[in-house]
Amino acid sequence: MNWLCRVALAPAFTVLVLAGASAAPDYIEANPKELTQAYGEEVANRAFSDELTEARTTIIKGSIVPAHECPAEPEFVLRDLYPFSADPTDIIWLERYEVDCKEKLRRAILMLLKDGEITAVPMAPGATLADPNLQIDAGNFVKTAAMTKSAEPCNESTIIDTEVVQKPPQGGGMWKERWSVLACDKVYDLNVLFTPADDGGTNIAVTSD
């Protein structure tokens, strides 16, 4: 089965709105240099404070399913944090986490600062190379594909992992990933092919083995 579509920007996922700031928590091991250079010390201080801990914890815990074999309160580390913005006027950064379960889990959260408030948006788990905008479109495709493959009527699915199967060549180009989707109590592993288009967009093809 194949799905092919041209990428379009679209909002998705549940978000959490936050305010306030405090001292830096121990779970942050990322370096603030890139964020400080991009957005200044005030933004970096908020990102590296305890202000966002509750939202981060809620999103990470909400991404875990029983198959991950995690403790009730899993520990996590913020490994990397860097700016991501399609518009110079935006203040957006991406955070990548490692979660301590039976096997190490990788999670990502997108943070958006607007009008003094920071909004936390969960991104696809795992090691996907897709940028946040591309993840939204690919996520919609793979979740629909998984529900379609289910033998039982199914209207609920969750992306639980991503991994890179074939890296893009040096200088850019096509790459292949495997996205695992939990749909109605069954995990479906789907291949996702990302192919840069001549007009600057990216084509997405989803196939099953």
LUMTORKE-313761 format. One line per field, with one value per residue (C-alpha): residue number from 1; residue in three letters; x, y, z. Coordinates in steps of 0.001 Angstrom, whole numbers, plus 524288, in hexadecimal, padded with zeros to 5 digits. Each point is the difference from the previous one (the first is absolute). Layout:
<rs>
resi <- (NUM, ...)
resn <- (ALA, ...)
east <- (X, ...)
north <- (Y, ...)
up <- (Z, ...)
</rs>
This chain:
<rs>
resi <- (1, 2, 3, 4, 5, 6, 7, 8, 9, 10, 11, 12, 13, 14, 15, 16, 17, 18, 19, 20, 21, 22, 23, 24, 25, 26, 27, 28, 29, 30, 31, 32, 33, 34, 35, 36, 37, 38, 39, 40, 41, 42, 43, 44, 45, 46, 47, 48, 49, 50, 51, 52, 53, 54, 55, 56, 57, 58, 59, 60, 61, 62, 63, 64, 65, 66, 67, 68, 69, 70, 71, 72, 73, 74, 75, 76, 77, 78, 79, 80, 81, 82, 83, 84, 85, 86, 87, 88, 89, 90, 91, 92, 93, 94, 95, 96, 97, 98, 99, 100, 101, 102, 103, 104, 105, 106, 107, 108, 109, 110, 111, 112, 113, 114, 115, 116, 117, 118, 119, 120, 121, 122, 123, 124, 125, 126, 127, 128, 129, 130, 131, 132, 133, 134, 135, 136, 137, 138, 139, 140, 141, 142, 143, 144, 145, 146, 147, 148, 149, 150, 151, 152, 153, 154, 155, 156, 157, 158, 159, 160, 161, 162, 163, 164, 165, 166, 167, 168, 169, 170, 171, 172, 173, 174, 175, 176, 177, 178, 179, 180, 181, 182, 183, 184, 185, 186, 187, 188, 189, 190, 191, 192, 193, 194, 195, 196, 197, 198, 199, 200, 201, 202, 203, 204, 205, 206, 207, 208, 209)
resn <- (MET, ASN, TRP, LEU, CYS, ARG, VAL, ALA, LEU, ALA, PRO, ALA, PHE, THR, VAL, LEU, VAL, LEU, ALA, GLY, ALA, SER, ALA, ALA, PRO, ASP, TYR, ILE, GLU, ALA, ASN, PRO, LYS, GLU, LEU, THR, GLN, ALA, TYR, GLY, GLU, GLU, VAL, ALA, ASN, ARG, ALA, PHE, SER, ASP, GLU, LEU, THR, GLU, ALA, ARG, THR, THR, ILE, ILE, LYS, GLY, SER, ILE, VAL, PRO, ALA, HIS, GLU, CYS, PRO, ALA, GLU, PRO, GLU, PHE, VAL, LEU, ARG, ASP, LEU, TYR, PRO, PHE, SER, ALA, ASP, PRO, THR, ASP, ILE, ILE, TRP, LEU, GLU, ARG, TYR, GLU, VAL, ASP, CYS, LYS, GLU, LYS, LEU, ARG, ARG, ALA, ILE, LEU, MET, LEU, LEU, LYS, ASP, GLY, GLU, ILE, THR, ALA, VAL, PRO, MET, ALA, PRO, GLY, ALA, THR, LEU, ALA, ASP, PRO, ASN, LEU, GLN, ILE, ASP, ALA, GLY, ASN, PHE, VAL, LYS, THR, ALA, ALA, MET, THR, LYS, SER, ALA, GLU, PRO, CYS, ASN, GLU, SER, THR, ILE, ILE, ASP, THR, GLU, VAL, VAL, GLN, LYS, PRO, PRO, GLN, GLY, GLY, GLY, MET, TRP, LYS, GLU, ARG, TRP, SER, VAL, LEU, ALA, CYS, ASP, LYS, VAL, TYR, ASP, LEU, ASN, VAL, LEU, PHE, THR, PRO, ALA, ASP, ASP, GLY, GLY, THR, ASN, ILE, ALA, VAL, THR, SER, ASP)
east <- (80000, 8056F, 7FCAD, 806AC, 7FE21, 80695, 80321, 7F7C6, 801BB, 7F57D, 7FE14, 7FE41, 8011E, 7FB17, 80751, 802CC, 80154, 8097A, 804E1, 809F4, 80E36, 80912, 80D61, 805AA, 7FC1C, 809B4, 7FA20, 804BD, 80D1D, 7FE94, 808A1, 7F924, 809C0, 7F80D, 7F35F, 806CD, 80656, 7F313, 7F679, 807A2, 80267, 7F217, 7FA4A, 80B19, 7FE42, 7F1A4, 802DC, 80A6E, 7F7B9, 7F618, 7F4EF, 7FDB0, 80247, 7F1AC, 7FC61, 80BD7, 7FCC9, 7F1B1, 8036A, 80A7A, 7F770, 7F4B7, 8086A, 802E7, 7F84E, 8006B, 808B5, 80ADB, 800F2, 8027A, 7FEB7, 7F445, 808AC, 80AB7, 80C2B, 8040B, 80B35, 7FF5E, 80BA7, 7FEEC, 7F92A, 8013E, 7F8A0, 7F66B, 7F92C, 7FA9A, 7FDF0, 80A27, 7F549, 7FC82, 80603, 7FF98, 8092D, 80099, 8035B, 804AB, 7FF17, 804AB, 7F656, 80473, 7F77D, 80357, 80618, 803BE, 7F52E, 801E5, 7F61B, 7FF0C, 7F84B, 7FE80, 7FF43, 7F9DE, 800FA, 7F590, 7FAA1, 807D4, 7FA60, 806FC, 7F83D, 8051B, 7FCC0, 80373, 80774, 801DD, 807A9, 80C91, 80AB7, 7F897, 80771, 7F374, 7FE9D, 7F42D, 7F78C, 80314, 7FD50, 7F214, 7FCEF, 8073D, 7F965, 7F286, 80325, 805BB, 7F52D, 7F5AF, 8076A, 800E0, 7F18E, 7FCD3, 8083C, 7F917, 7F750, 7F65D, 7F941, 809FF, 7FF9F, 80B4B, 80EAF, 80C99, 80DC9, 808D0, 80D3F, 8077C, 80D21, 80836, 80193, 8074E, 806C0, 7FFA0, 80C4A, 809CD, 7FAAB, 7F1D7, 7F681, 7F69E, 7FFEF, 7F82E, 7FAB5, 7F7E1, 7F4F0, 7F96E, 7F1B0, 7F74B, 7F241, 7F573, 8098D, 80897, 80CFA, 801F1, 80D90, 7FEE7, 80A6C, 8002C, 80776, 80349, 803AB, 80392, 7F824, 804C9, 7F795, 80648, 7F58E, 8010D, 7F829, 7FC19, 7FD30, 7FB3E, 800E4, 7FEF6, 80993)
north <- (80000, 80D99, 80DD9, 80B4C, 80E48, 80D31, 80617, 80B67, 80760, 7FCB0, 800ED, 7F37E, 7F988, 80428, 80B81, 80503, 80E86, 80434, 80C02, 80378, 7FC13, 7FA55, 7F9AD, 7F614, 7F1D0, 7F4BC, 7F88C, 80A2A, 7FC38, 807B7, 80BB4, 80D5B, 80600, 7FE87, 804C4, 80BA4, 803DA, 7FEDC, 80633, 80646, 7FCFE, 80295, 7F55F, 7F6A1, 8022A, 7FC5F, 7F3F3, 7FB8C, 8024F, 7F7D0, 80789, 7F57B, 7F3E2, 7FCE0, 80125, 7F81E, 7F53E, 7FF91, 7FEBC, 7F5AE, 7F7B7, 80147, 7FA7B, 7F33E, 7F376, 7F34F, 7F95F, 80981, 7FA1B, 80CD6, 80325, 807F2, 80C01, 7FE29, 8083C, 807C4, 8087D, 80B9A, 7FCFC, 80A15, 80CF6, 8089A, 80AB9, 7FC64, 80AC1, 8013E, 80E9B, 80939, 8062B, 7F312, 7FB28, 7F136, 7F565, 7F137, 7F7B8, 7F1D9, 7F6DC, 7F2B9, 7F8BA, 7F563, 7F3E8, 7F1AA, 8052C, 80E3C, 807A3, 80C3E, 80AF0, 80DB7, 80C29, 80CA5, 80C89, 80C7F, 80D29, 809FB, 80B8D, 7FBF8, 7F236, 7F359, 7F542, 7F1FF, 7F75C, 7F166, 7FB90, 7F255, 7F6E6, 7F92B, 80409, 8058A, 809BF, 806C1, 80E0D, 80394, 80454, 7F399, 7F7A0, 804F7, 7FB8B, 7F318, 7FD5D, 801E3, 7F6A4, 7F509, 80084, 7FF25, 7F4DD, 7F866, 8017A, 7FB94, 7F3BB, 7FC2A, 7F3F5, 8060F, 80D2E, 80998, 80EBC, 8020F, 7FF44, 804EE, 80115, 7F8F8, 80015, 8042C, 7FBC1, 80353, 7F469, 806FA, 80D03, 80AB0, 80147, 80A90, 80CF3, 7FBA8, 7F727, 7F4DB, 7F89C, 7F4E0, 7FE08, 7F5EF, 8054A, 7F738, 802E7, 7FA51, 7FE9A, 7F957, 7F7F2, 7FB9C, 805C0, 80257, 802C8, 80883, 804AA, 80E96, 80529, 80E88, 8055F, 80E63, 80600, 80963, 80B00, 7FF32, 7F7B8, 7F1BB, 7F474, 7F5A3, 7F1D9, 7F642, 7F16D, 7F35F, 7F4AD)
up <- (80000, 7FC81, 803AC, 7F900, 8030F, 7FEF5, 80D19, 804E1, 80CAB, 809FD, 80EAF, 807CA, 80D54, 80D53, 805CF, 80DA7, 80325, 80A8D, 8075F, 80A7B, 8026C, 80A64, 80202, 7F666, 80303, 8006B, 7F476, 7F630, 7FA1E, 7F357, 7FD17, 7FF9D, 7F67C, 7F362, 8061D, 8064A, 7F32D, 7F8BA, 80994, 80B16, 80E53, 8049D, 7F74A, 80324, 80E9C, 7FF13, 7F7D3, 80990, 80C20, 80765, 7F980, 7F5B7, 80853, 80267, 7F1A8, 7FBC2, 809BE, 7FBD6, 7F194, 8020A, 808FF, 7F676, 7F4FB, 80727, 7FDAA, 80814, 7F5DE, 80382, 80DAF, 806E8, 80E79, 80452, 80137, 7F5C6, 800FC, 7F414, 7FB6B, 7F6D3, 7F724, 7F523, 7FE28, 7F40F, 7F8A1, 7F558, 7F89B, 7F244, 80241, 80603, 8085C, 8068D, 80CAC, 7FEF8, 804AB, 7FFB6, 80BDD, 7FF53, 80BAC, 80480, 808C4, 80973, 7FDC3, 7FD90, 7F380, 7FE45, 7F954, 7F7F8, 8007C, 7FA51, 80387, 7F854, 80804, 7FABD, 806D9, 7FC67, 80792, 80BE1, 800BB, 7FC6E, 7F967, 80060, 7F44B, 7FFD8, 7F3F7, 7FA5F, 80904, 7FC28, 7F699, 7F44E, 7F78C, 7FBD8, 80464, 80865, 7F48C, 7F86A, 80BFD, 800B1, 7F22D, 8010A, 80D0A, 7FA33, 7F4E4, 8083B, 80A2D, 7F55F, 7F984, 80CCB, 802DC, 7F228, 801CC, 80C9E, 7FEA9, 8099D, 7FE68, 8053E, 801DE, 80969, 7FDA1, 80631, 7FA99, 809C1, 7F92C, 7F3D8, 7FABC, 7F428, 7F6D0, 7F51C, 8022D, 7F5A0, 7F7AF, 80342, 7FB60, 8014E, 7F8EF, 8025C, 80CEC, 805E5, 80DBA, 8073B, 8085B, 80A1A, 8028F, 80A91, 7FA85, 80809, 8083B, 7F4AB, 7FB7C, 7F170, 7FA77, 7F3E9, 7F687, 7FD47, 7F43C, 7FFD5, 7F2A4, 7FDFA, 7F4EF, 7F58C, 8056C, 80D6A, 80684, 80402, 7FB0E, 809EF, 7FC71, 80A3E, 7FD53, 807C1, 7FEA7)
</rs>
